[in-house]
Amino acid sequence: MSATTLKQHLAEAQRAMRAGLHEEARSHFEAAITMDSDEPTARNWLGADALSRADTDAAVNHFAIACKSEPRERSHWLNLATAYRALGDSEQERVALEQALAIDQTDLLALVRMAELHERLNEATHAAERWSAVLAFARGIAQPTPEF
């Protein structure tokens, strides 16, 4: 019997997720990181899973590894920012959001999250600048969703 490969674990995890088999997916992602501790897809999923269980320390750890493994993947940085926000660590949240915006300065979610951070920290001028950027960007959306 051949050993399951990293790619097989990732494929099986994806299949389990589509089937709604959360525990099975977790098992495959955990197996994947025993084979490659820096595997970003598994780390990102396990981070989201930890966050959903309010295990913010584990979420930060998983997301930080995903960011290190794929530093140009904006979604990893946004997830890390979310975990830091849940921990109440505004400065690390800011660093993660800045990384996401360094990748794509027009990322609407990152712009909104940065504006919200500035508001929470009573940085009114910076908040106004970010909200202005959000509005300017939103005006350029050809077919906006109802939120816009």
N, C-alpha and C positions, 0 to 999 in steps of 0.2 A: 504494500500500500504506500503510495507516494505522499509526501508531506504537502500540506496545503501551502501554496505560495502567497506572498504578500498581495499580488494582484487578485488572486482568488478570494482572499479575505475581504478585500475592498469591494469586489464585485458582489460577493454574498451579502455584505453589509448593505450595499445599495439595494439589492433585491429585497432584503428583509425590511428595509425602510419603506419601500414602495408597497409592501404587503402589510405594513402596519405592525410588524414584529419588532418592537422597540428593543426588547431584551436581547433578541438574537442579533440585531444590528450592533448593539453595544458590545456583545461578545466578540463579534468579528473585528470591530474597530480596535478593541483592546488587544486582540491577538495580533493585529497589524502593527501596533506600536511596540509589541514585544520583538517583532522582527526588524522594525525600523523605528526607533524611538522619536525620530523627527518627522514622521510621515504626516504631512500637513492636512490632508483630507480627514484622516482619522482624528488628529488633534483638534481640528475645527469642530467636527461633529461631537466629539467627547466634551469639548468646551461648552457647546450649546446645551448638551445634555446635563452637564454639571450646573450650568446656570439655571436651567429649568427646575433643578432640584435644590436651588438656593445654596449650592456649594460654590460660592464665589471664588474662594481661594483656588480650588481645583480648576475652575473656569479660566481664571487669569493664567494659571500655569499652562493649560492646554493651548489657549489662544496665543500666548507669548511664544510658545514653541512653533506654532503654525506661522506666526509672523516672521520668526527667525528663518524658518525653512523656505518661505515664499514671501520675501519682503516687499515685492511689488503687487501682492494680492490685496487690493483695497478692502475687500470684505473681511479679511482677517483682522485688519486694524480697527474696523468698525466694531467687530465683535469684541475685541480687546477693550475698546473704549466703553462698550456696554458693561462689561464685567467690572471695570474700574469704577464706573458710575454706581453699580450695585454695591461695591465696597465702600463708596463714599470718598474715593481718592480722586479728587477733581484734577489735581496736577497731572497724574498719570493718564487720566481720561483725556486731558488736553493734549498730551504728547501723542497719544494714539490717534486722536482726531487730526492733529497736524500731519502725522504720517499719511493718513488716508487722503488728506487734501493735497499733500505733496505729490501723490500719485495722480490725482485727478481733481483739479481746483473747481471743476463744475459739478462735482458729485453733490446732488441735492440733499441726500440724507446727511452727509457729513457737514454740509453747510448749515442745515437745520440744527443738527446736534451741537455744533460749535456755538451757534447763536443761543441755544438753550443753556449751554454751559456758561456763557458770558452773563446771561440773565441770572442764573442761580448764584453766580459769584458777584452780583451787583456791579458788573463791568458794563455800565449802560452804553458808553460810547462804542465799545467793541461789539456789543450786542446789536446796536443799531446798524453798524457797518455790515455785520453778517446778515441781518434780516434784509437789508437793502440788497445784498448780493442774492439772497434767496428770491426776492421779488423780481429782480432783474432777470434772473435765470428762468423763473416761472413764466414770465411774459413771453419768453422765446419758445415755449413748448407749444407745438402746433396743435396737438389734440390733448389738452390737459384732462386729467382725471377729475372727478367732481370736487376733490379736496382743493383744487386750484381754480 
